[in-house]
């Protein structure tokens, strides 16, 4: 469990800290490292993204740092633990059925990042009416098919 202190930076509208090279090595390296991050008295599952030169970038939740009276420019202590638990959501039965009949959409769904699958499931689960849910399933399939087509174009 590497612990380090870093200055909170602003990356567009998000708050982040740069994870030192030594911490990245201690986490086992990689380009997208799933971690349990502890800072400002809170913990949450997130991902350390590449920041160049072997360093990482960890987006910190503004709600957590503001509650601790911190913001951009302040220093914060962060403890990271590599996460081994699955990031994949349980795929709802109606979406599973629909993906069976759209192989390109299924491939894009399965090959995309876990965060994309989580957002798709959240979006689908927020539908209150059956009609809305069905329309969202169709929209998801269309978007995933478009993603698959763009990926196929890039490969050719």
C-alpha positions in Angstrom: 0.0 0.0 0.0 2.1 2.9 -1.2 1.4 6.3 0.3 2.5 9.6 -1.1 1.8 13.3 -0.8 1.1 15.3 -3.9 -0.3 18.7 -4.9 -3.9 18.8 -6.1 -3.9 20.0 -9.7 -6.7 21.0 -12.0 -7.1 18.9 -15.2 -9.9 20.6 -17.2 -12.7 20.7 -14.6 -11.4 17.7 -12.6 -9.1 17.6 -9.7 -6.2 15.2 -9.8 -2.8 14.3 -8.4 0.3 13.0 -10.1 1.3 9.6 -8.9 5.1 9.3 -8.7 7.1 6.7 -10.7 8.1 4.8 -7.6 4.4 4.4 -6.6 3.5 3.2 -10.1 6.2 0.6 -9.8 5.0 -0.4 -6.4 1.5 -0.9 -7.8 3.0 -3.3 -10.4 3.1 -1.0 -13.3 0.7 -0.9 -16.3 -1.1 1.8 -18.1 -4.5 1.7 -16.4 -4.2 0.5 -12.9 -7.4 -0.2 -10.9 -6.9 0.9 -7.3 -8.7 1.6 -4.1 -7.7 5.2 -3.3 -7.8 6.6 0.2 -7.5 10.3 0.7 -9.2 13.1 2.7 -10.7 10.5 5.0 -12.5 8.7 2.2 -12.0 5.6 0.0 -13.2 4.8 -3.4 -12.5 2.5 -6.4 -10.9 4.3 -9.3 -8.2 3.9 -12.0 -4.7 5.5 -12.2 -4.2 6.6 -15.8 -0.9 7.3 -17.5 0.6 10.8 -17.1 3.8 10.3 -19.1 7.4 9.6 -18.1 6.3 6.6 -16.0 4.0 8.6 -13.7 0.3 8.2 -13.2 -2.7 10.6 -12.9 -5.3 9.9 -10.3 -8.5 11.9 -10.5 -9.6 12.8 -7.0 -13.3 13.5 -6.2 -13.9 17.2 -5.6 -16.6 16.4 -3.0 -14.0 14.5 -0.9 -11.3 17.1 -1.1 -13.6 20.1 -0.5 -15.2 18.4 2.5 -11.6 18.2 3.9 -11.2 21.9 3.2 -8.7 21.3 0.3 -8.6 22.3 -3.3 -6.3 23.0 -6.2 -2.8 23.9 -5.0 -3.1 22.1 -1.6 -1.1 19.0 -0.8 -2.9 15.8 0.0 -1.8 12.4 1.3 -3.0 9.5 -0.8 -2.8 5.8 -0.2 -3.3 3.4 -3.1 -4.0 -0.3 -3.1 -4.1 -2.2 -6.3 -7.7 -3.5 -6.7 -8.3 -7.1 -7.9 -12.1 -7.1 -7.7 -14.0 -7.2 -10.9 -15.1 -3.8 -12.3 -17.7 -5.3 -14.6 -21.3 -4.8 -13.7 -24.0 -7.5 -13.9 -25.4 -7.2 -17.4 -29.2 -7.0 -17.2 -31.1 -9.8 -18.9 -32.8 -7.7 -21.5 -29.5 -6.2 -22.6 -27.9 -9.7 -22.7 -30.8 -10.9 -24.9 -30.5 -8.0 -27.3 -26.8 -8.3 -27.6 -27.2 -11.9 -28.7 -28.8 -10.8 -32.0 -26.3 -8.0 -32.7 -22.8 -9.5 -32.8 -21.0 -6.3 -33.7 -22.7 -4.5 -30.8 -21.8 -7.4 -28.5 -18.2 -7.3 -29.5 -18.0 -3.5 -28.9 -19.6 -4.0 -25.5 -17.3 -6.8 -24.4 -14.1 -5.1 -25.8 -14.8 -1.7 -24.4 -13.5 -0.6 -21.0 -15.4 -1.7 -17.8 -16.2 1.9 -17.2 -18.2 2.0 -20.5 -20.1 -1.1 -19.5 -20.9 0.4 -16.1 -22.2 3.6 -17.6 -24.4 1.6 -20.1 -25.9 -0.4 -17.2 -26.5 2.7 -15.1 -28.1 4.5 -18.0 -30.3 1.5 -18.7 -31.2 1.0 -15.0 -32.3 4.7 -14.7 -35.2 4.2 -17.0 -38.5 4.2 -15.1 -40.9 2.9 -17.7 -40.7 -0.3 -19.7 -41.0 1.7 -22.9 -38.2 4.0 -22.0 -36.0 1.0 -21.1 -36.7 -0.7 -24.4 -35.9 2.5 -26.3 -32.7 2.8 -24.4 -31.7 -0.8 -25.2 -32.2 -0.1 -28.9 -30.2 3.2 -28.6 -27.4 1.4 -26.8 -27.3 -1.3 -29.5 -27.1 1.4 -32.2 -24.3 3.3 -30.5 -22.3 0.1 -29.9 -22.7 -0.9 -33.5 -21.4 2.5 -34.6 -18.4 2.0 -32.3 -17.7 -1.4 -33.8 -17.9 0.1 -37.3 -15.5 2.9 -36.5 -13.1 0.3 -35.0 -13.3 -1.8 -38.1 -12.5 1.2 -40.3 -9.5 2.0 -38.3 -8.2 -1.5 -38.6 -8.6 -1.6 -42.4 
